[in-house]
Amino acid sequence: MTLQHMMLQDEPLDYEALVEEYNKNLFLVLRGHRSAEYLDTWVPDENPFKGVLNMIEAAELTGTAEIAIRLGAATLKTLDLAALEAAAALIGTVSVERGAGEAILRVTDISGAPIAVPHTAIAAPYQAAVAAAAVDPKHGSELSGGAHGDIFETTVDGVTLTIRLHAGSFIAEAAHHGAASLATTAVLDVFCEELSGLTVQEAAEHGVVRLEYRMRANARQRPVPGIVLPRNADKMFDLPARLIRSLAAVYREKTGKAFGENNFTRRVDSAWLHLSDEEKVARASAVLAERIKGLGLLDDDVRVIAVEQQVRLTIAFRESVEVQKKPRFIRDFEHVLHETLEPSLQVFMSEVKDANVLRRL
């Protein structure tokens, strides 16, 4: 029986066969069948625990109410089935049918929501980022093996945050595990991504502020009036804040180092440093051309005129651009550049007068 026929007959998914077919680049033949829509977002993992759990979470993300997965002998040899049952139980009702050299894992009563909490529970500016990060979490596991550096770890409410340092107090990588929902997993995954390259002090003092700004889909879309802080923006930032404060306390206790004045500046990526000034201007100009209308201006209202000292980017507005629009545009454009080019870029303004005499009358 082919995999395609098996799926159309609502048979349990053969995990090992799916992995093999995926690795042979024949996985596309399975796409387009509504009964297996969730497989479009699934990719196998070297660790079968993660691979199977990812498949269950993919079903949850696409609103699939139940899933059955056949686990062969080869998979069962390296899989902690009890741990998998416990993890799957956070998503739905779990049952296991054991047979000769195989087991069928069934998860029913899956919530079917795109994320494990109601979408409306997350403030609108962050919903897109949470949904995107939930599809393919990259840091919800252990740190990479074989790497050097001191490791620090803390656990808050059953969720663990681990970091590995390099060059003293700089965070080389971060990982998390134990989150009870995909929404929490997504937020912590973005947080771990943001922590990379920060010092422990910077992570403790501004890490969650950076997280909030990074997850906001549009810098103009403010979650609350007035000053936006993680604690008043959305309750989903509470756990990252408590985790990083606890981790900073562990770091200070184990190293005996106290935090002093914070002069942190994020290191500039080497790929950006190796570009010439002309190439930097060209890259920034391309981003500007693509995003300018979404930022509220017209194509010829502003241009990039220079990049100096690696990260100082100067733009020039046409004289006709209203003064009150400029500060917001600079902030929003800088946010876009941080996402697309280099997080250390700073945008400055240089006024350029319109050369057309008629337009200046």
Backbone hydrogen bonds, N-H to C=O, Kabsch-Sander energy under -0.5 kcal/mol:
donor,donor_aa,acceptor,acceptor_aa,energy
6,M,2,T,-2.6
7,M,3,L,-2.4
8,L,4,Q,-2.0
9,Q,5,H,-1.6
10,D,7,M,-1.5
11,E,6,M,-2.4
13,L,68,A,-3.0
15,Y,13,L,-1.0
15,Y,70,R,-2.2
18,L,14,D,-2.5
19,V,15,Y,-2.4
20,E,16,E,-2.3
21,E,17,A,-2.6
22,Y,18,L,-2.7
23,N,19,V,-2.4
24,K,20,E,-1.0
25,N,22,Y,-1.9
26,L,21,E,-2.2
29,V,26,L,-1.5
30,L,27,F,-2.0
31,R,28,L,-1.4
33,H,30,L,-0.9
34,R,32,G,-0.6
36,A,33,H,-2.1
37,E,34,R,-1.3
39,L,36,A,-1.6
40,D,37,E,-1.8
41,T,38,Y,-1.3
42,W,39,L,-0.7
51,G,47,N,-2.3
52,V,48,P,-2.8
53,L,49,F,-2.2
54,N,50,K,-2.8
55,M,51,G,-1.4
56,I,52,V,-1.9
57,E,53,L,-2.7
58,A,54,N,-2.3
59,A,55,M,-1.7
60,E,56,I,-1.9
61,L,57,E,-2.5
62,T,58,A,-1.4
63,G,60,E,-1.4
64,T,59,A,-2.7
67,I,107,V,-2.2
69,I,105,L,-2.7
70,R,13,L,-4.4
71,L,69,I,-0.5
71,L,103,A,-3.5
72,G,70,R,-0.6
76,L,72,G,-2.5
77,K,73,A,-1.6
78,T,74,A,-0.6
78,T,75,T,-1.1
79,L,76,L,-0.6
81,L,79,L,-1.3
84,L,80,D,-2.1
85,E,81,L,-2.6
86,A,82,A,-2.0
87,A,83,A,-2.3
88,A,84,L,-2.9
89,A,85,E,-1.8
90,L,87,A,-1.2
91,I,88,A,-1.9
92,G,88,A,-1.9
93,T,108,T,-3.1
95,S,106,R,-2.2
97,E,104,I,-2.3
98,R,96,V,-0.6
99,G,102,E,-2.8
101,G,99,G,-1.0
102,E,99,G,-0.7
103,A,71,L,-2.0
104,I,97,E,-2.6
105,L,69,I,-2.8
105,L,103,A,-0.6
106,R,95,S,-2.9
106,R,104,I,-0.6
107,V,67,I,-2.8
108,T,93,T,-2.8
110,I,65,A,-2.8
111,S,91,I,-0.8
121,A,118,P,-2.2
122,I,119,H,-1.6
126,Y,123,A,-2.1
127,Q,123,A,-0.7
127,Q,124,A,-0.9
128,A,124,A,-0.5
130,V,126,Y,-2.3
131,A,127,Q,-2.4
132,A,128,A,-2.3
133,A,129,A,-2.3
134,A,130,V,-1.9
135,V,131,A,-0.8
135,V,132,A,-0.6
136,D,132,A,-0.7
141,S,139,H,-1.5
147,A,144,S,-0.8
152,F,163,I,-2.2
154,T,161,L,-1.9
156,V,159,V,-2.7
159,V,156,V,-2.1
160,T,177,H,-3.0
161,L,154,T,-2.5
162,T,175,A,-2.9
163,I,152,F,-2.6
164,R,173,E,-2.3
165,L,150,D,-2.7
166,H,170,F,-2.7
169,S,167,A,-1.1
170,F,166,H,-1.2
171,I,198,L,-3.4
172,A,164,R,-2.9
172,A,170,F,-0.6
173,E,164,R,-1.3
175,A,162,T,-2.5
176,H,139,H,-2.4
177,H,160,T,-1.7
185,T,181,S,-2.3
186,A,182,L,-2.7
187,V,183,A,-2.2
188,L,184,T,-2.5
189,D,185,T,-2.1
190,V,186,A,-2.1
191,F,187,V,-2.1
192,C,188,L,-2.6
193,E,189,D,-1.8
194,E,190,V,-2.2
195,L,191,F,-2.0
196,S,192,C,-1.0
197,G,171,I,-3.2
198,L,195,L,-2.3
200,V,169,S,-1.4
203,A,199,T,-2.6
204,A,200,V,-2.3
205,E,201,Q,-2.5
206,H,202,E,-3.0
207,G,202,E,-0.7
207,G,203,A,-1.2
210,R,206,H,-2.6
211,L,207,G,-1.9
212,E,208,V,-2.6
213,Y,209,V,-2.0
214,R,210,R,-2.4
215,M,211,L,-2.2
216,R,212,E,-0.9
217,A,125,P,-2.8
217,A,215,M,-0.5
221,Q,218,N,-1.6
222,R,220,R,-1.6
229,L,227,I,-0.6
232,N,229,L,-1.2
233,A,229,L,-1.5
234,D,230,P,-1.5
237,F,234,D,-1.7
238,D,235,K,-1.7
241,A,237,F,-1.8
242,R,238,D,-2.4
243,L,239,L,-2.8
244,I,240,P,-2.4
245,R,241,A,-1.9
246,S,242,R,-2.2
247,L,243,L,-2.5
248,A,244,I,-2.1
249,A,245,R,-1.8
250,V,246,S,-2.0
251,Y,247,L,-2.5
252,R,248,A,-2.5
253,E,249,A,-2.3
254,K,250,V,-2.5
255,T,251,Y,-2.3
256,G,252,R,-2.1
263,N,261,E,-0.8
272,W,269,D,-0.6
273,L,269,D,-2.0
274,H,270,S,-1.8
275,L,272,W,-1.3
280,K,276,S,-2.4
281,V,277,D,-2.4
282,A,278,E,-2.2
283,R,279,E,-2.5
284,A,280,K,-2.6
285,S,281,V,-2.6
286,A,282,A,-2.0
287,V,283,R,-1.9
288,L,284,A,-2.4
289,A,285,S,-2.6
290,E,286,A,-1.7
291,R,287,V,-2.0
292,I,288,L,-2.0
295,L,291,R,-1.1
295,L,292,I,-0.6
296,G,293,K,-1.5
297,L,292,I,-1.9
301,D,298,L,-1.9
303,R,316,A,-1.8
305,I,314,T,-2.5
306,A,314,T,-1.4
308,E,312,R,-3.1
311,V,309,Q,-1.9
312,R,308,E,-2.5
313,L,311,V,-0.9
313,L,346,Q,-3.1
314,T,306,A,-2.8
314,T,312,R,-0.5
315,I,348,F,-2.9
316,A,303,R,-2.7
318,R,301,D,-2.9
319,E,352,V,-0.5
321,V,318,R,-2.0
325,K,322,E,-1.3
326,K,322,E,-0.7
326,K,323,V,-1.1
329,F,325,K,-2.1
330,I,326,K,-2.6
331,R,327,P,-2.2
332,D,328,R,-2.8
333,F,329,F,-3.1
334,E,330,I,-2.2
335,H,331,R,-1.9
336,V,332,D,-2.1
337,L,333,F,-2.5
338,H,334,E,-2.2
339,E,335,H,-1.6
340,T,336,V,-2.0
341,L,337,L,-3.0
342,E,337,L,-1.4
345,L,342,E,-1.7
346,Q,311,V,-3.1
348,F,313,L,-2.9
350,S,315,I,-2.7
352,V,317,F,-1.4
357,V,355,A,-0.7
360,R,356,N,-1.1
361,L,358,L,-1.1
